[in-house]
Amino acid sequence: MLKGIPSIISPDLLKILMEMGHGDDIVFADGNFPSASSARRLVRSDGHQVSDLLQAVLPFFPLDPFVERPVALMAVVPGDSSQPAIWEKYKAIIQQHEKLADFEYVERFAFYERARQAYAVVATSETAPYGNIILKKGLVKE
């Protein structure tokens, strides 16, 4: 164990976060997402919610300041009248750590393709509809 690292961040997830470079994407996927078939690198985080992982990871994980929208969500499928409440929770968590103008909303199948190209996919037990999120890693400046 290490001091100051939240226990929700598994050794596998910590390794992935450390390996990632500027511009790499990581997907925090809900329980319905096809994580295993989409991931180049899969990190299991069963029993955890995406919002809890975001809260734990974002103090250590800079978002890319050189892109207009470093955070992407899966857009609501046309014809679905959902207004995902989880998105406001994600925005509040992110804004505690980073300045965020808005999310990028990515069509479902384009989101799947981005996930296949991402550095890693973190599979969670998130049950909220449209609970998937992609973070683009920025630079650590110290």
C-alpha positions as CSV (number, residue, x, y, z in Angstrom):
1,M,0.0,0.0,0.0
2,L,1.0,3.6,-0.5
3,K,0.1,6.7,1.5
4,G,-2.3,9.1,0.0
5,I,-3.6,6.8,-2.8
6,P,-7.3,6.1,-2.5
7,S,-8.0,2.4,-2.0
8,I,-10.5,2.5,-4.9
9,I,-7.5,3.0,-7.3
10,S,-6.4,-0.6,-7.8
11,P,-2.7,-1.4,-8.5
12,D,-3.7,-2.2,-12.1
13,L,-5.5,1.2,-12.5
14,L,-2.6,3.0,-10.9
15,K,-0.1,1.3,-13.3
16,I,-2.3,2.3,-16.3
17,L,-2.6,5.9,-15.2
18,M,1.2,6.1,-14.8
19,E,1.8,4.6,-18.2
20,M,-0.5,6.9,-20.1
21,G,1.0,9.9,-21.9
22,H,-0.2,13.3,-23.0
23,G,-3.1,12.9,-25.4
24,D,-4.0,9.3,-24.4
25,D,-7.6,8.5,-23.6
26,I,-9.0,6.4,-20.8
27,V,-12.6,5.2,-20.8
28,F,-14.6,4.7,-17.5
29,A,-17.3,2.4,-18.7
30,D,-20.7,1.6,-17.2
31,G,-21.8,-1.9,-16.4
32,N,-23.6,-2.3,-19.8
33,F,-20.6,-1.2,-21.9
34,P,-18.9,-3.9,-24.0
35,S,-15.6,-3.3,-22.1
36,A,-13.9,-6.6,-22.7
37,S,-14.5,-6.7,-26.4
38,S,-13.6,-3.0,-26.8
39,A,-10.4,-2.7,-24.7
40,R,-6.8,-2.8,-25.8
41,R,-6.1,-2.8,-22.0
42,L,-8.9,-3.7,-19.6
43,V,-8.9,-2.8,-16.0
44,R,-11.7,-4.4,-13.9
45,S,-13.2,-2.1,-11.2
46,D,-16.2,-4.2,-10.3
47,G,-18.4,-3.0,-7.5
48,H,-17.4,0.7,-8.1
49,Q,-19.3,3.6,-9.7
50,V,-17.7,5.8,-12.3
51,S,-18.3,9.0,-10.1
52,D,-16.3,7.5,-7.2
53,L,-13.5,6.6,-9.6
54,L,-13.5,10.1,-11.1
55,Q,-13.3,11.6,-7.6
56,A,-10.3,9.4,-6.7
57,V,-8.4,9.7,-10.0
58,L,-8.8,13.4,-10.9
59,P,-6.5,14.8,-8.2
60,F,-3.7,12.9,-10.0
61,F,-4.9,13.0,-13.6
62,P,-4.6,16.3,-15.6
63,L,-7.0,16.8,-18.4
64,D,-5.5,17.9,-21.8
65,P,-5.7,21.8,-22.0
66,F,-4.8,21.8,-25.7
67,V,-8.1,20.3,-26.9
68,E,-11.4,22.0,-26.9
69,R,-13.2,19.2,-25.0
70,P,-11.0,16.8,-23.1
71,V,-14.0,14.9,-21.7
72,A,-16.4,13.0,-23.9
73,L,-19.7,11.3,-23.1
74,M,-21.8,8.9,-25.2
75,A,-24.6,11.0,-26.7
76,V,-28.2,10.0,-26.1
77,V,-29.3,7.7,-28.9
78,P,-31.8,9.5,-31.2
79,G,-35.3,8.7,-30.2
80,D,-34.4,8.0,-26.6
81,S,-35.9,10.7,-24.4
82,S,-33.4,10.2,-21.6
83,Q,-31.7,13.2,-19.9
84,P,-28.9,11.4,-18.0
85,A,-28.7,12.9,-14.5
86,I,-25.3,11.3,-14.0
87,W,-23.8,13.9,-16.4
88,E,-24.3,16.7,-13.9
89,K,-22.6,14.7,-11.2
90,Y,-19.6,14.0,-13.5
91,K,-19.4,17.7,-14.4
92,A,-19.4,18.8,-10.7
93,I,-16.7,16.3,-9.8
94,I,-14.5,17.3,-12.8
95,Q,-14.9,21.0,-12.0
96,Q,-13.6,20.4,-8.5
97,H,-10.3,19.6,-10.1
98,E,-10.2,21.2,-13.6
99,K,-11.7,24.0,-15.5
100,L,-14.3,22.4,-17.9
101,A,-16.4,24.4,-20.4
102,D,-18.5,21.5,-21.7
103,F,-18.4,17.9,-22.6
104,E,-18.0,16.5,-26.1
105,Y,-21.0,14.3,-27.0
106,V,-20.1,11.3,-29.2
107,E,-22.6,9.2,-31.1
108,R,-22.9,5.7,-29.7
109,F,-20.9,3.7,-32.4
110,A,-18.3,6.5,-32.7
111,F,-17.9,6.3,-28.9
112,Y,-17.3,2.5,-29.2
113,E,-14.7,3.2,-31.9
114,R,-12.9,5.7,-29.7
115,A,-13.0,3.2,-26.8
116,R,-11.3,0.6,-29.1
117,Q,-8.5,3.2,-29.7
118,A,-8.2,4.3,-26.1
119,Y,-5.2,3.5,-24.0
120,A,-7.4,1.6,-21.6
121,V,-11.0,0.9,-20.6
122,V,-12.0,0.7,-16.9
123,A,-15.0,-1.6,-16.5
124,T,-17.2,-0.5,-13.6
125,S,-20.5,-1.5,-12.1
126,E,-22.1,1.9,-12.9
127,T,-25.8,1.4,-13.5
128,A,-26.7,5.0,-14.6
129,P,-27.9,5.2,-18.2
130,Y,-25.2,6.8,-20.4
131,G,-22.7,6.5,-17.6
132,N,-19.7,6.1,-19.9
133,I,-17.0,8.8,-20.0
134,I,-13.7,9.3,-21.8
135,L,-10.9,11.5,-20.3
136,K,-8.0,12.7,-22.4
137,K,-4.8,13.0,-20.4
138,G,-2.9,16.3,-20.3
139,L,0.5,17.4,-19.1
140,V,1.8,17.3,-15.6
141,K,3.4,20.7,-14.9
142,E,5.3,21.2,-11.7
